[in-house]
Amino acid sequence: MSGRWQYKVIEIEITLFSGKLTERMQEELDRMGPQGWELVNTVQANPSSSLRMVFKRGA
């Protein structure tokens, strides 16, 4: 591998009526994994707004 990476950030809104956050995260993981994306980090800067999932894969 050349050491080059592609990155993707997916933002999941945290809302009262959009279902469990863990279920929505699992859906994203199940969707991204088969495409070759690996979860690197999650960031929640403001507890009431959104969660950002950071993925990478070889370029």
Secondary structure, 3 states (H helix, E strand, C coil): CCCCEEEEEEEEECCCCCCCHHHHHHHHHHHHHHHCCEEEEEECCCCCCEEEEEEEEEC
